[in-house]
Amino acid sequence: MNTILITGVSRGIGRATAETFLNNGWLVYGTSTSGSVPFSHDRLTSFQLDLASAESIENFKQQFGETSLDALINNAGIGLDEDSAPPIDLTVLRRDIEVNVFGTIQITEVVHQNINANGKIISISSQMAALNQSFTYGDPSYRISKAALNMFTLNLSKDPRLVDKNISVCSFDPGWVKTDMGGPHAPRKPEEPAQELFDLITQGFETGKFYRGTSVRDW
Ligand SMILES: NC(=O)c1ccc[n+]([C@@H]2O[C@H](COP(=O)([O-])OP(=O)(O)OC[C@H]3O[C@@H](n4cnc5c(N)ncnc54)[C@H](OP(=O)(O)O)[C@@H]3O)[C@@H](O)[C@H]2O)c1
């Protein structure tokens, strides 16, 4: 049976993605900061994971052990900032980087050796991280954290430990999605990026790229 770890399945895009993989017969390991998720399935196992806490990541590592995986989706993330006007609030920046960058790097390091040959890793980034765009000032900490996450994706795609096992790595821009983070006016439903993530994982993708839907986009 195919197996996947998805961080942050308690709500939003992560929940819809977990449900999509479950509906397609996958075994899903999911996380939330509390350890519980508001839905159940006989092929879903949930874990407590706070990406801002080294202790929580270590506890997850002990519990997860050598469980083998076909895929990892780094979905859990925070933002948008309260710092919508200059200057950048360094407290907010540190918090966003702690979860979206350090925590994501640490959990990937913990589980990458569990991923089978030809496996996949997708990290959820954002249009707001794109360097090749014009935009008006706002949410700088979130933008900076997701741009750093994209560079992590590029580094990971060159990591010999993953290259040797033919593990593909990409960043994914889900668009503007109706969730607690995206708010009620977003045009996309969480089920839409969830299906795109399923298609990328099952049909494959080019390693070291930034995807919007199932197409490569500019960084
Ligand atoms: N919604 C959008 O329009 C949009 C656009 C571009 C990118 N994204 C990205 O898509 C991903 C999912 O976003 P979403 O809109 O679904 O957000 P959401 O509804 O706010 O859900 C966030 C998820 O991340 C988990 N999480 C939050 N802080 C965490 C921490 N410190 N450690 C571990 N898990 C944590 C939450 O768990 P708890 O329930 O336990 O707090 C929850 O499951 C994020 O990476 C986000 O940046 C979203």
The ligand as a Gaussian input file, in Angstrom:
#p B3LYP/6-31G(d) Opt

LIG

0 1
 N       -4.628000      29.348000       2.009000
 C       -3.920000      29.944000       1.064000
 O       -4.446000      30.784000       0.289000
 C       -2.472000      29.588000       0.872000
 C       -1.804000      30.192000      -0.210000
 C       -0.474000      29.886000      -0.437000
 C        0.171000      28.983000       0.396000
 N       -0.501000      28.417000       1.440000
 C        0.250000      27.465000       2.273000
 O       -0.455000      26.238000       2.344000
 C       -0.179000      25.578000       3.579000
 C       -1.493000      25.233000       4.268000
 O       -2.182000      26.443000       4.495000
 P       -3.723000      26.510000       4.901000
 O       -4.288000      27.668000       4.172000
 O       -4.358000      25.176000       4.795000
 O       -3.554000      26.942000       6.440000
 P       -4.434000      26.669000       7.750000
 O       -5.851000      26.391000       7.383000
 O       -4.108000      27.792000       8.650000
 O       -3.818000      25.295000       8.320000
 C       -2.488000      25.291000       8.767000
 C       -2.080000      23.884000       9.161000
 O       -0.725000      23.952000       9.610000
 C       -0.643000      23.465000      10.946000
 N        0.320000      24.240000      11.737000
 C        0.260000      25.552000      12.075000
 N        1.299000      25.896000      12.858000
 C        2.029000      24.759000      13.027000
 C        3.203000      24.452000      13.747000
 N        3.836000      25.370000      14.508000
 N        3.672000      23.185000      13.705000
 C        3.040000      22.238000      12.981000
 N        1.907000      22.450000      12.300000
 C        1.402000      23.703000      12.324000
 C       -2.030000      23.637000      11.515000
 O       -2.206000      22.736000      12.608000
 P       -3.133000      23.124000      13.908000
 O       -4.567000      22.989000      13.418000
 O       -2.754000      22.127000      14.914000
 O       -2.784000      24.546000      14.264000
 C       -2.897000      23.331000      10.314000
 O       -3.078000      21.942000      10.154000
 C        0.705000      26.543000       4.380000
 O        2.061000      26.175000       4.228000
 C        0.448000      27.881000       3.710000
 O        1.515000      28.783000       3.871000
 C       -1.803000      28.703000       1.698000

